[in-house]
Amino acid sequence: MKRIIGISIGIIFILSIFAAPAVVKAKKADLAELQALIQQLQQQIQELEAKIEALLEAKEIKQAEKEVKITLKLIRQLRWGMSGEDVKLLQEILATDPDIYPEGLVTGYFGPLTHNAVKRLQKVANFEQVGQVGPKTLARINEILAEGVGSSGKVPPGLLIAPGIRKKLAGFVPQPLPGQELPPGIAKKFEPTTEPETPDTTAPVAVTDLSALNATTSSIDLSWTAPGDDGSTGTAASYDVRYSISEITSENWSSATQATEEPTPSVAGTVESMTISGLSAETTYHFALKTSDEVLNESNLSNVPSLATSVPSDDTTAPVVSELSANDITSSSTTIIWVTDEEADSKLWYSTSTPVDTEGSEPNESDSELTLNHSLEVSDLVPSTTYYYVVSSTDAVDNVTTSSESTFETLAE
């Protein structure tokens, strides 16, 4: 730059020497014309100097960019909301792998897309997925840059899928992008070293000795022998037991009632059993079950001959209610629970006034399932209010019992 300015001054000095005799002659000719010529030359020199200055500035910028590219090192930690050239560099790195940064936008602003891309990179690197470039992620990215870019000054496409880089990302098995053709030497590095495991698609063996027995007015017991998950060893991972008043087939399996109890599988060959309760008296039921293994391969359906619940006896004794209470009380809800000494249904009446009317109105909450342990949830209550409530249970032969009146108070808001 100094050399160019010096040359420009020299040109002006030479022009002034040659211009001196011309000035003398100009007294006899046209002095104004010579002065105009000198001004024109000076203007051209100024324009030349301006162009040279612009070219030098552009060259310095390119040199600075080249140095940044060669250095390729993120200096500060980056997070959502930040912007700058280092954010652009981060986005350029992330964009080399469409699986990590499918949008591929290089904007210089750290927004939600960059945040999600950093989380994907951290997942691959087995880091905590926080979505911002902290000390660990910063160090790993700089390490990747140093190895992947070298002295070229450019972030190469596919940087993050290069085998050498992926080795630094723990737990990642490198794969080329769809349609990407790799050189033979690189392609060999992608070849698996061991045969992949064959997925388990074998269904577990079906139960062959399912039976129904011990029918009461509201329940029937089921019994079977635990099968192995592969037909010979181990155990089934889970059971799915269903029942219906019609025969159960593969076509209507999904519409049959699923048992609320799920038996825990035992060692193959062990006799297992369960009780299906809440059934109606004098009703014929059909039962079926399937077994599943750990990867959810499902066995064929196992049917059992139909069995009817028994005819009601001369039972005239109503259920006995005990352990009645209001639990988990809040400002707007509670759960009423009680126990009966025989299986019966559940009904609940409640009111802010006493006595509670159980004769002339339907229960506020009810459950027709016959059970020993009763629980009904109550909601939409008024805060800081006293409520009165009565429960009732009816057994399978319509013997009814009704509790005495109890109270609870909702909490303040």
BELWOTA-V976432 format. One record per residue. N is the residue number from 0. RES is the residue in three letters. NEAR is the number of other C-alpha atoms within 10 Angstrom. D_LAST is the distance of its C-alpha to the last C-alpha in Angstrom with 2 decimals. Layout:
# BELWOTA-V976432
n res near d_last
N RES NEAR D_LAST
N RES NEAR D_LAST
This chain:
# BELWOTA-V976432
n res near d_last
0 MET 9 79.33
1 LYS 7 81.66
2 ARG 7 84.60
3 ILE 13 83.81
4 ILE 14 83.46
5 GLY 10 86.76
6 ILE 11 88.50
7 SER 16 87.24
8 ILE 12 88.65
9 GLY 12 91.94
10 ILE 14 92.24
11 ILE 14 91.79
12 PHE 12 94.44
13 ILE 10 96.95
14 LEU 14 96.40
15 SER 14 97.11
16 ILE 10 100.41
17 PHE 10 101.61
18 ALA 17 100.47
19 ALA 11 102.66
20 PRO 10 106.03
21 ALA 16 104.46
22 VAL 17 103.49
23 VAL 11 107.12
24 LYS 12 108.29
25 ALA 16 105.55
26 LYS 10 107.41
27 LYS 8 110.01
28 ALA 12 107.46
29 ASP 12 103.83
30 LEU 14 101.65
31 ALA 11 98.53
32 GLU 10 98.73
33 LEU 15 98.80
34 GLN 15 95.82
35 ALA 11 93.86
36 LEU 12 94.72
37 ILE 15 93.51
38 GLN 11 90.19
39 GLN 12 89.73
40 LEU 15 90.34
41 GLN 16 87.92
42 GLN 12 85.22
43 GLN 12 85.79
44 ILE 17 85.50
45 GLN 13 82.17
46 GLU 12 80.87
47 LEU 14 82.13
48 GLU 16 80.43
49 ALA 12 77.11
50 LYS 12 77.39
51 ILE 15 78.24
52 GLU 15 75.25
53 ALA 12 72.91
54 LEU 12 74.40
55 LEU 13 74.00
56 GLU 12 70.36
57 ALA 12 69.64
58 LYS 12 71.49
59 GLU 12 69.43
60 ILE 12 66.17
61 LYS 12 67.38
62 GLN 12 68.48
63 ALA 12 65.09
64 GLU 13 63.36
65 LYS 16 65.80
66 GLU 13 65.09
67 VAL 17 61.33
68 LYS 19 61.93
69 ILE 18 64.24
70 THR 16 61.84
71 LEU 22 58.87
72 LYS 19 56.43
73 LEU 19 52.80
74 ILE 10 52.47
75 ARG 12 48.77
76 GLN 16 45.56
77 LEU 22 44.06
78 ARG 19 40.56
79 TRP 15 38.72
80 GLY 10 39.55
81 MET 13 42.91
82 SER 15 46.27
83 GLY 12 49.96
84 GLU 14 53.11
85 ASP 20 51.70
86 VAL 22 48.90
87 LYS 17 51.70
88 LEU 20 53.56
89 LEU 22 50.50
90 GLN 23 50.05
91 GLU 21 53.77
92 ILE 23 53.58
93 LEU 27 50.59
94 ALA 24 52.30
95 THR 19 55.26
96 ASP 21 53.31
97 PRO 15 51.78
98 ASP 15 49.68
99 ILE 22 47.92
100 TYR 23 47.92
101 PRO 13 48.79
102 GLU 13 48.20
103 GLY 18 50.77
104 LEU 15 49.92
105 VAL 18 51.41
106 THR 16 49.73
107 GLY 18 49.22
108 TYR 20 45.47
109 PHE 21 43.07
110 GLY 14 40.58
111 PRO 12 38.64
112 LEU 18 41.91
113 THR 28 43.36
114 HIS 20 40.14
115 ASN 17 40.28
116 ALA 24 44.02
117 VAL 24 43.66
118 LYS 21 41.12
119 ARG 20 43.74
120 LEU 22 46.41
121 GLN 22 44.30
122 LYS 19 43.73
123 VAL 18 47.52
124 ALA 20 48.12
125 ASN 13 45.70
126 PHE 15 43.59
127 GLU 11 39.82
128 GLN 16 38.90
129 VAL 15 37.21
130 GLY 22 39.00
131 GLN 20 40.48
132 VAL 22 43.91
133 GLY 14 43.44
134 PRO 11 46.25
135 LYS 13 46.91
136 THR 20 46.92
137 LEU 19 48.96
138 ALA 16 51.57
139 ARG 17 51.81
140 ILE 22 52.27
141 ASN 16 54.95
142 GLU 14 56.65
143 ILE 21 56.66
144 LEU 24 58.07
145 ALA 15 60.80
146 GLU 13 61.96
147 GLY 19 61.51
148 VAL 17 62.85
149 GLY 15 65.59
150 SER 14 67.80
151 SER 11 67.60
152 GLY 15 65.00
153 LYS 16 63.19
154 VAL 19 60.20
155 PRO 15 61.81
156 PRO 13 60.24
157 GLY 17 58.83
158 LEU 21 58.47
159 LEU 25 55.43
160 ILE 20 57.14
161 ALA 18 60.28
162 PRO 18 60.91
163 GLY 16 61.49
164 ILE 17 58.17
165 ARG 19 56.21
166 LYS 14 57.56
167 LYS 15 55.51
168 LEU 20 52.31
169 ALA 12 51.61
170 GLY 12 51.18
171 PHE 15 52.41
172 VAL 13 55.33
173 PRO 18 56.98
174 GLN 15 57.75
175 PRO 15 59.62
176 LEU 13 57.94
177 PRO 6 58.81
178 GLY 6 62.33
179 GLN 9 63.03
180 GLU 10 66.57
181 LEU 12 67.03
182 PRO 8 70.35
183 PRO 8 71.85
184 GLY 8 71.39
185 ILE 13 67.68
186 ALA 13 67.21
187 LYS 10 68.45
188 LYS 14 65.56
189 PHE 14 63.16
190 GLU 10 64.97
191 PRO 9 63.09
192 THR 7 64.78
193 THR 6 63.80
194 GLU 6 63.55
195 PRO 7 60.00
196 GLU 6 58.49
197 THR 6 58.99
198 PRO 7 55.63
199 ASP 11 55.05
200 THR 11 55.40
201 THR 15 56.72
202 ALA 18 54.71
203 PRO 25 54.23
204 VAL 22 56.46
205 ALA 22 55.29
206 VAL 20 54.90
207 THR 14 58.10
208 ASP 13 57.62
209 LEU 20 54.29
210 SER 18 54.55
211 ALA 22 52.52
212 LEU 15 53.00
213 ASN 12 51.66
214 ALA 21 50.28
215 THR 19 48.24
216 THR 21 46.73
217 SER 25 43.59
218 SER 20 44.50
219 ILE 22 47.30
220 ASP 15 48.09
221 LEU 19 49.29
222 SER 16 51.66
223 TRP 17 53.36
224 THR 18 54.93
225 ALA 26 53.02
226 PRO 25 54.91
227 GLY 23 55.50
228 ASP 25 53.87
229 ASP 14 57.34
230 GLY 15 59.18
231 SER 12 60.49
232 THR 12 58.29
233 GLY 16 54.65
234 THR 24 51.81
235 ALA 27 49.83
236 ALA 18 46.54
237 SER 19 44.53
238 TYR 19 45.00
239 ASP 17 43.82
240 VAL 23 44.40
241 ARG 21 44.28
242 TYR 22 45.41
243 SER 18 46.34
244 ILE 15 48.34
245 SER 13 50.88
246 GLU 17 52.89
247 ILE 23 51.06
248 THR 13 52.96
249 SER 9 52.31
250 GLU 7 51.79
251 ASN 11 49.02
252 TRP 17 47.53
253 SER 11 44.37
254 SER 11 43.61
255 ALA 19 44.01
256 THR 13 40.99
257 GLN 17 40.01
258 ALA 17 39.66
259 THR 11 36.22
260 GLU 13 38.02
261 GLU 12 39.89
262 PRO 15 42.69
263 THR 10 43.31
264 PRO 17 46.85
265 SER 18 49.47
266 VAL 15 52.79
267 ALA 17 55.23
268 GLY 15 57.18
269 THR 13 54.50
270 VAL 13 53.83
271 GLU 16 50.19
272 SER 15 48.36
273 MET 16 45.08
274 THR 17 43.91
275 ILE 19 42.69
276 SER 20 40.67
277 GLY 18 39.00
278 LEU 20 42.34
279 SER 20 43.77
280 ALA 18 46.68
281 GLU 15 50.20
282 THR 14 49.30
283 THR 15 51.25
284 TYR 21 49.31
285 HIS 19 50.53
286 PHE 28 49.22
287 ALA 24 49.65
288 LEU 22 48.49
289 LYS 20 48.95
290 THR 28 48.93
291 SER 21 47.91
292 ASP 23 48.99
293 GLU 13 47.20
294 VAL 12 47.86
295 LEU 15 46.79
296 ASN 15 50.33
297 GLU 22 50.08
298 SER 20 52.71
299 ASN 15 54.36
300 LEU 18 52.76
301 SER 19 53.77
302 ASN 21 54.06
303 VAL 20 54.49
304 PRO 12 56.42
305 SER 17 54.33
306 LEU 18 53.32
307 ALA 22 52.06
308 THR 20 49.57
309 SER 18 51.26
310 VAL 15 51.78
311 PRO 14 49.48
312 SER 9 51.15
313 ASP 7 51.34
314 ASP 11 47.84
315 THR 11 46.46
316 THR 13 43.88
317 ALA 19 40.23
318 PRO 23 37.75
319 VAL 16 36.21
320 VAL 20 32.40
321 SER 12 31.06
322 GLU 9 28.17
323 LEU 18 25.61
324 SER 14 21.98
325 ALA 20 18.38
326 ASN 14 17.47
327 ASP 9 14.83
328 ILE 15 11.98
329 THR 18 8.56
330 SER 17 5.70
331 SER 17 8.60
332 SER 18 11.71
333 THR 21 14.28
334 THR 15 18.01
335 ILE 20 20.59
336 ILE 18 23.76
337 TRP 20 27.15
338 VAL 19 30.80
339 THR 23 34.02
340 ASP 13 37.54
341 GLU 19 38.89
342 GLU 22 37.71
343 ALA 31 35.88
344 ASP 24 33.38
345 SER 26 29.69
346 LYS 22 28.13
347 LEU 23 24.84
348 TRP 19 23.99
349 TYR 22 20.76
350 SER 15 19.82
351 THR 15 17.84
352 SER 11 21.32
353 THR 12 24.12
354 PRO 12 26.55
355 VAL 17 25.44
356 ASP 15 28.21
357 THR 18 29.72
358 GLU 7 33.13
359 GLY 6 32.71
360 SER 9 30.02
361 GLU 12 29.49
362 PRO 17 26.97
363 ASN 14 23.50
364 GLU 14 24.01
365 SER 19 27.35
366 ASP 15 29.52
367 SER 12 33.32
368 GLU 15 34.17
369 LEU 22 35.94
370 THR 21 34.51
371 LEU 17 34.22
372 ASN 16 30.67
373 HIS 23 28.11
374 SER 20 24.61
375 LEU 18 22.58
376 GLU 15 19.21
377 VAL 17 16.87
378 SER 11 14.36
379 ASP 9 12.95
380 LEU 18 11.38
381 VAL 18 9.39
382 PRO 15 6.13
383 SER 14 7.76
384 THR 14 11.04
385 THR 15 14.30
386 TYR 18 16.24
387 TYR 17 19.96
388 TYR 24 21.76
389 VAL 22 25.35
390 VAL 26 26.96
391 SER 22 30.54
392 SER 31 32.99
393 THR 21 36.42
394 ASP 23 39.11
395 ALA 19 41.78
396 VAL 19 44.08
397 ASP 16 41.52
398 ASN 14 41.03
399 VAL 17 37.63
400 THR 18 35.43
401 THR 17 32.33
402 SER 16 30.02
403 SER 11 29.16
404 GLU 14 25.83
405 SER 15 22.85
406 THR 15 19.25
407 PHE 16 15.82
408 GLU 19 12.45
409 THR 18 9.15
410 LEU 16 6.47
411 ALA 11 3.80
412 GLU 9 0.00
